Each structure stands twice: as structure tokens, then as C-alpha cells.
Amino acid sequence: KAATKKEVKSARDLTYKAHATHMKNHYIGEIKSYHD
């Protein structure tokens, strides 16, 4: 079964959001450890 354009877009948005959240958490973690 081929994914519809809508499915592809929502999957891509989800991946992007997860990645953005991960990068933000990593960045905040780096700053915290730098300040400790």
C-alpha cells in the first residue's frame, strides 16, 4: 500500500517535530552542563 501525500506529510511533520524537540533538549542540556 502506497502512502498518500497526506500520510507522508504528517509523518514528515511528526519526524520534524520530534527532531526539533530533541535538538532543543540537547542544546538546553549542553548549556546546563556547561554552567554546572
C-alpha positions as a Markdown table, in Angstrom:
| # | Residue | x | y | z |
|---|---|---|---|---|
| 1 | Lys | 0.0 | 0.0 | 0.0 |
| 2 | Ala | 1.4 | 3.3 | -1.1 |
| 3 | Ala | 1.2 | 6.2 | 1.4 |
| 4 | Thr | -0.9 | 9.1 | 0.4 |
| 5 | Lys | 0.5 | 12.6 | 0.2 |
| 6 | Lys | -1.3 | 13.5 | 3.4 |
| 7 | Glu | 0.2 | 10.5 | 5.3 |
| 8 | Val | 3.7 | 11.3 | 4.0 |
| 9 | Lys | 3.3 | 15.0 | 5.1 |
| 10 | Ser | 2.0 | 14.1 | 8.6 |
| 11 | Ala | 4.8 | 11.6 | 9.1 |
| 12 | Arg | 7.4 | 14.1 | 7.9 |
| 13 | Asp | 5.9 | 16.8 | 10.3 |
| 14 | Leu | 6.0 | 14.3 | 13.1 |
| 15 | Thr | 9.6 | 13.5 | 12.4 |
| 16 | Tyr | 10.5 | 17.1 | 12.1 |
| 17 | Lys | 8.8 | 17.9 | 15.5 |
| 18 | Ala | 10.5 | 15.1 | 17.2 |
| 19 | His | 13.8 | 16.1 | 15.8 |
| 20 | Ala | 13.3 | 19.8 | 16.8 |
| 21 | Thr | 12.4 | 18.8 | 20.3 |
| 22 | His | 15.4 | 16.5 | 20.6 |
| 23 | Met | 17.7 | 19.2 | 19.3 |
| 24 | Lys | 16.2 | 21.8 | 21.8 |
| 25 | Asn | 16.6 | 19.4 | 24.7 |
| 26 | His | 20.1 | 18.5 | 23.7 |
| 27 | Tyr | 21.0 | 22.2 | 23.4 |
| 28 | Ile | 19.5 | 23.0 | 26.8 |
| 29 | Gly | 21.3 | 20.1 | 28.3 |
| 30 | Glu | 24.6 | 21.3 | 26.9 |
| 31 | Ile | 24.1 | 24.8 | 28.4 |
| 32 | Lys | 23.1 | 23.3 | 31.8 |
| 33 | Ser | 26.2 | 21.1 | 31.9 |
| 34 | Tyr | 28.4 | 24.0 | 30.7 |
| 35 | His | 27.1 | 26.1 | 33.6 |
| 36 | Asp | 27.5 | 23.4 | 36.3 |
